[in-house]
Amino acid sequence: MKVSKDAVSAARRLYRLCNVDGKLDEVKFSKVVKTVAEKKPRNFHGILVTLKRQLELDLAKKHVTVDSATELDAATKEGIVAKLTEQYGSDLTYEYRINSALLGGIRIRKGDDVWDGTVKGRLDAIANAF
């Protein structure tokens, strides 16, 4: 479904209104969604779709995925959390996964940012250089 520019613009304005001090106010957000669904303004479906997409993007920015070839020890996990908390704040969520295809090292992904310190990543970089 193609969403009109007006719907996208309205949804972005509504989403910004739901943010307080850079954090989403869940009560305001749910009231906005409920009001849009009840009143059904022009392009309301596009507004709701865009609001959902904005929420997904916002949550993805605050989610950290740590992939490693083996299980990480507590000290390594604490070090990762400490560094990212120092850099981005304390409102991050963490997910730790084991991926044996990495061969060794750690890959950290936060939103669109990826830090790849894996053996597989280095081998791929060497292969692409040739």
C-alpha positions as CSV (number, residue, x, y, z in Angstrom):
1,M,0.0,0.0,0.0
2,K,1.3,3.4,-0.9
3,V,1.0,6.0,1.8
4,S,0.4,9.6,0.8
5,K,2.8,12.3,1.8
6,D,0.1,14.0,3.9
7,A,-0.4,10.9,5.9
8,V,3.4,10.4,6.5
9,S,3.7,14.1,7.5
10,A,0.8,13.9,9.9
11,A,2.1,10.6,11.4
12,R,5.6,12.1,12.0
13,R,4.1,15.1,13.7
14,L,1.9,13.0,15.9
15,Y,4.9,10.7,16.7
16,R,7.1,13.8,17.7
17,L,4.3,15.0,20.0
18,C,4.4,11.6,21.8
19,N,8.1,12.1,22.6
20,V,9.0,13.7,25.9
21,D,12.7,14.5,26.5
22,G,13.7,12.2,23.6
23,K,11.7,9.2,24.9
24,L,8.4,7.9,23.8
25,D,5.5,8.4,26.2
26,E,3.6,5.2,25.8
27,V,0.4,6.6,27.3
28,K,0.3,9.5,24.8
29,F,1.2,7.2,21.9
30,S,-1.7,4.8,22.7
31,K,-4.1,7.7,23.0
32,V,-3.0,9.0,19.6
33,V,-3.5,5.6,18.0
34,K,-6.8,5.2,19.6
35,T,-8.0,8.6,18.6
36,V,-6.9,8.2,15.0
37,A,-8.6,4.8,14.8
38,E,-11.8,6.1,16.3
39,K,-12.1,9.5,14.4
40,K,-10.9,8.0,11.1
41,P,-9.5,11.2,9.5
42,R,-8.6,11.3,5.8
43,N,-5.7,8.8,5.1
44,F,-6.1,7.3,8.6
45,H,-4.9,3.9,7.5
46,G,-1.7,5.5,6.1
47,I,-1.2,7.4,9.3
48,L,-1.5,4.3,11.4
49,V,0.9,2.4,9.1
50,T,3.4,5.2,9.4
51,L,3.0,5.4,13.2
52,K,3.7,1.7,13.4
53,R,6.8,2.0,11.2
54,Q,8.1,5.0,13.3
55,L,7.7,2.9,16.5
56,E,9.5,-0.1,14.9
57,L,12.4,2.2,13.9
58,D,12.6,3.8,17.3
59,L,12.7,0.4,19.0
60,A,15.3,-0.9,16.6
61,K,17.6,2.0,17.5
62,K,17.5,1.0,21.1
63,H,18.0,-2.7,20.6
64,V,21.5,-4.2,20.6
65,T,22.2,-7.7,19.1
66,V,25.5,-9.3,20.0
67,D,26.5,-12.3,17.9
68,S,29.5,-14.5,18.9
69,A,30.9,-17.8,17.9
70,T,30.8,-19.1,21.4
71,E,29.0,-18.3,24.7
72,L,30.3,-15.0,26.1
73,D,31.4,-14.9,29.7
74,A,29.8,-12.4,32.2
75,A,32.8,-10.1,32.2
76,T,32.7,-9.7,28.4
77,K,28.9,-9.0,28.5
78,E,29.3,-6.5,31.3
79,G,32.1,-4.7,29.3
80,I,29.9,-4.5,26.2
81,V,27.0,-3.2,28.2
82,A,29.2,-0.6,30.0
83,K,30.7,0.7,26.8
84,L,27.4,1.0,25.0
85,T,25.7,2.5,28.0
86,E,28.5,5.1,28.2
87,Q,28.0,6.0,24.5
88,Y,24.3,5.7,24.0
89,G,22.6,5.8,27.4
90,S,21.0,3.2,29.6
91,D,17.7,2.6,27.8
92,L,19.1,-0.1,25.5
93,T,17.9,-3.7,25.3
94,Y,20.3,-6.5,24.7
95,E,20.1,-9.8,22.8
96,Y,23.0,-12.3,22.8
97,R,23.1,-15.0,20.1
98,I,25.6,-17.7,19.3
99,N,26.5,-18.1,15.6
100,S,29.1,-20.8,14.9
101,A,29.5,-19.6,11.3
102,L,31.4,-16.5,12.6
103,L,34.4,-18.7,13.5
104,G,35.5,-16.4,16.2
105,G,35.1,-12.8,17.5
106,I,32.0,-10.7,18.1
107,R,29.6,-8.7,15.9
108,I,27.6,-6.0,17.6
109,R,24.6,-4.4,15.9
110,K,22.7,-1.4,17.3
111,G,20.1,-0.1,14.9
112,D,21.9,0.6,11.6
113,D,25.4,0.6,13.3
114,V,27.4,-2.6,13.0
115,W,30.8,-3.3,14.6
116,D,32.2,-6.5,13.1
117,G,35.2,-8.0,14.8
118,T,34.6,-11.5,13.6
119,V,37.0,-13.8,11.8
120,K,34.4,-14.4,9.1
121,G,34.1,-10.6,8.6
122,R,37.8,-10.3,8.2
123,L,38.0,-13.2,5.8
124,D,35.2,-11.8,3.7
125,A,37.0,-8.4,3.6
126,I,40.2,-10.1,2.3
127,A,38.2,-12.1,-0.3
128,N,36.5,-8.9,-1.5
129,A,39.9,-7.2,-1.8
130,F,40.9,-9.6,-4.5
